[in-house]
Amino acid sequence: MIIQINKPFLPEKEAYNQLISKIWDNQWLTNSGPYAVGLEFLLKKRFDVNQLLFVSSGTMALQISIAALELEGEIITTPFSFIATTTSIIWQNCMPVFTDIDPHSLNIDATKIEASITPRTSAIIATHVYGNPCDIILIESIAKKHGLKVIYDGAHAFDVKYNNESIFNAGDISICSLHASKIYHSTEGGFIALNNHEIGGKIARIRNFGFTSPTTFKELGINGKNSEFHAAMGLANYPHIESIIEKRRSLTEKYDELLNDLSVSKPVWNNKGTKNYAYYPLIFNEEKTMLDLMDFLQKEGVFTRRYFYPSLANSLDFLPKQSLAVTDDIAKRVLCLPLYFDLSLQNVERICNLIEKFFFDAQK
Ligand SMILES: *Cc1c(COP(=O)(O)O)cnc(C)c1O
């Protein structure tokens, strides 16, 4: 039997169909329809943020955020993230400047940010990797001192709390992805969260081509809106968020229990942050061990993923390549195990038994 690395959550077909059939009654397919507005309302309340804008993807959320903050020049960012964190900077005509990661949290090493600042630096874009909150306090103080903006890529961080409030309150802007591969999704989608009214208004205009009236455009906009069909998926999935996270918690705890004796490490969690169990990453001592295990599991029908590999700083042909000691080393040794709502505890046991067998055989 095949065990995939990830499987999107699907709501009951009936619940989704009921929502979809109303679209035929309303004849309202996109452009801030009732579902998109309703979803924004629910999420805004959930995270207690002042402004929340539903957009077509997490990548679009990043690009619009960069545009709305009028960033230019260099943006300090992490080489250990999904590629969209970097490409969105380039699409907005800025230059990514990579700062190495912290070997424990796997987030950008905030103590190294100041050394990357130049007169051209306009912002910091940091990812809460696997949902683990960045060193928000230090990043904020550096940003204040140097007059930089901060955008958090919270694509992994849905529902994570930091200091007892939603992590989406952090920075000038926080974004999230609602892609099907994430813990909570609207098929494709994302949102931008912030507390500044003026910038929120600007984001709303940029999302809609820059329209300020049917015949005037105040700024360079794009089509970043999302449809009623996508919002309907978000609404149909919404009542399941608690059970999705709870299921992932129980799978994670099962992995933790059964892999307890393994000589591998895990990212060290920010002690002010809660967990959402978005991923199950393991950091191996040696790349070779990890690759052999990956191969062994695949032959048994269990698919794992090197996430994130390779480092964004040394693998993109459209950027100068740069080595960063910690990132290069850790990216080679990280492996994410299967984790999704439909995964059974028995399958976690099966995966762990295989891993145990692999290490036992390797010792012989
Ligand atoms: C998924 C992801 C994105 C991109 O989100 P999309 O909705 O797929 O565009 C950006 N950053 C990180 C860290 C991600 O995991």
PDBQT file of the ligand as one rigid body, heavy atoms in Angstrom, charges set to zero:
ROOT
HETATM    1  C1  LIG A 401       2.996  27.141   0.168  1.00  0.00    +0.000 C 
HETATM    2  C2  LIG A 401       3.957  28.213   0.490  1.00  0.00    +0.000 A 
HETATM    3  C3  LIG A 401       3.953  29.438  -0.200  1.00  0.00    +0.000 A 
HETATM    4  C4  LIG A 401       3.145  29.681  -1.426  1.00  0.00    +0.000 C 
HETATM    5  O1  LIG A 401       1.783  29.592  -1.242  1.00  0.00    +0.000 OA
HETATM    6  P1  LIG A 401       0.837  29.315  -2.523  1.00  0.00    +0.000 P 
HETATM    7  O2  LIG A 401      -0.527  29.479  -1.955  1.00  0.00    +0.000 OA
HETATM    8  O3  LIG A 401       1.127  27.925  -2.972  1.00  0.00    +0.000 OA
HETATM    9  O4  LIG A 401       1.175  30.341  -3.558  1.00  0.00    +0.000 OA
HETATM   10  C5  LIG A 401       4.817  30.428   0.232  1.00  0.00    +0.000 A 
HETATM   11  N1  LIG A 401       5.651  30.239   1.258  1.00  0.00    +0.000 NA
HETATM   12  C6  LIG A 401       5.704  29.076   1.928  1.00  0.00    +0.000 A 
HETATM   13  C7  LIG A 401       6.643  28.934   3.088  1.00  0.00    +0.000 C 
HETATM   14  C8  LIG A 401       4.882  28.011   1.548  1.00  0.00    +0.000 A 
HETATM   15  O5  LIG A 401       4.948  26.844   2.190  1.00  0.00    +0.000 OA
ENDROOT
TORSDOF 0
